[in-house]
Amino acid sequence: MTVEDSPVEILSATDPLLNFPNKIVQSDFDGWVQERGLYFPSEWDSKYKTVIASNDPGEKSLAGGILYCNYGRGAYVYTSYSWFRQLPAGVPGALRIFANLVSAGKLRGDVWDVGRTSRSARALQSPLTHSTYTAGAVRSNEHMDRTRRALGLRPGKKNRRHFLARGAGSTLPS
């Protein structure tokens, strides 16, 4: 995909990979820079799942941009999308999707093992989803303290208020 505004089709909106830790929606593919991705596979083993498809204008849709499967105690993820361009550019949707990919190791069938989410997944989850806090999905001050520690910030009641008032998105580097 050489056109950054190429259309993206969500093939399985209910798939856990598109729902944890962030709910991925069509708008997460807005604002991408340069190309969307390169070297999309045309075939893969039936053990792999695919969740999105995209194509350049006038070309056939390619569904192999993100492939994943359970492997041992984790997951194997293959992606053709250009994260090396999107992440440094600070594309919000790309950051949210990448956090989900990092969290894929907790997938077991159709259920996420949320209770044992890795520290890196928690650190990625929190600053990327302001709605996590405003929607009340995070109900524990303890979890927010762990998140702040993972981000290198001091935990505590005063800091929790400051973090919420500023909005989680403001903790991302510009």
N, C-alpha and C positions, 0 to 999 in steps of 0.2 A: 504494500500500500504506500504509494508515493505521495498521495494527496492527504494532507493532514485533516481535511474536513470530510474524508470518505465516510459514507454512512456505516453505522454499526447496528447490528441486529442482536438483541438479547434473546438467545435461544431458550434459556431456561431461567426465568426470573425467580423461581423458587429454589434454585440450587443453592446450597449453603455457601459455596464459594462466592456468590454474589450477594450474600446477606450477612456475613460475619467477618470482621467486626463492623463493617460498613454496609449499608444497603446500597447496592450499585444500581443506578438508574441511567436512562439515556443521556441526561445532562452531564454525567461524569465523563462523557467523551467529547464535550465541547472545549474549545480553546487549546487543543493539542498543537504542538509546534512541529514544523518540518514534516517528516513522514510518520504515519501511524506505526508501520512495522515492515519487516523484510523477512524473506525466507520462510514463508508459511508452508508447512508440510501438506501434501495432498492426500496422504493416507496414514493411518496409525492403527495400532492394535485396539481391539474391542474393549480392553480393560480401561482405556482412557476415556474421560468425559470431556466434552467441550461445551462451553457456555455462551460464547458470543461468535458472531460471524461478521465479516466486513469485506468490502471490495472497493476498488477504484471505480470511478464512473465508467460505465460501459463494459465492465468485466464481470465475470462470475463471482459469486460470493465465496469467500474462503472461511471455513469454520475452524481451522487448525491454529488460530492465533494464540489460544490458551488451551493447553491440554493438561489434564492432571489425573492421577490415580493414587490410591492408597499404596504405600510401599513400606513394609516392615511396620515400625511404630510411628511412621510419619506419612509423608506424601511426596510424590515426585511431580514437579510442575515444569512444563516446557512452555515457553512463551516466545512469540515472534514479535511482540510489540516493542517499540523503541523506548524502553524505560530510560536508557542513557541520555535521551533527549528530553523526555517529559519531566523526570524527577529534578534535574538541575534547574529546569525552567520554572519549577514550582507549580505545575499544572495541578490544581486541586483534585480533579477527578482521577488523574493518574496516581496521585499519592494515596487516595482512598482505595483504589483497585490494588495497588502494590501491597498495601497493608493486608488486604484480604489474601493475596498470594502468599505472603510471609506466614500467615496464620493457617494455611492449608494443611499443615502437619497435624492439626487437631481434628481433622475431619475423619469420622468413622461412619461409613455408610451415608445416611442422610442426617446425621446428628453431629453437632460440634461438641467437643469436650471442653466446654467453656470454663469449667472449674479449674482446669489445669492449663490455662492459656499461658504461653511463655512470656517472659518479661519483655522481650522485644516486640511481641505482638501487642501487649498492653501499652507499651510506650508509643507504638505507631497508632494504635486505635485512638487514644485519647486526644492528641492535639489535632487530629484530622477530622473529627466529627463533633462540631459544636453542638449538633442536635443530640448527641449522646447525653449531654448534661441538661440541656433545656427541656428535653422530652422526659427527663426523670429516669432514664434507663439505668444510670449509675446511682444507686441508692445508698452507697456506703461511703462514709468519709474515709474509711480505711483504704478502700480501693483508690480513691482520689489521692491520698497520701502516697501510696505505692507508685502511682502514675507520676506524681510530681518528683519523687525520688529518681525514678527512671529517666526523667527529663533533666535531672540535675538541679531541681528546684527544692527549696525547703518545704517540708510538709507542715501542716498546722492550720488552725481555724482561720487566722487572718489571711494566710496565703490562699486558702480555698476560696474565700470571698473575692480576693483580688483576681484569682484565676478565672472565676466565673464572670466577674464584672468585665474583664478585658475580653473574654471570649477565647475559647480554646484555639481558634484559628490564628490568633495574634501571636502564639508561641512559635509558629513556624518561621524559619529564617527567611528574610526577603531577598 
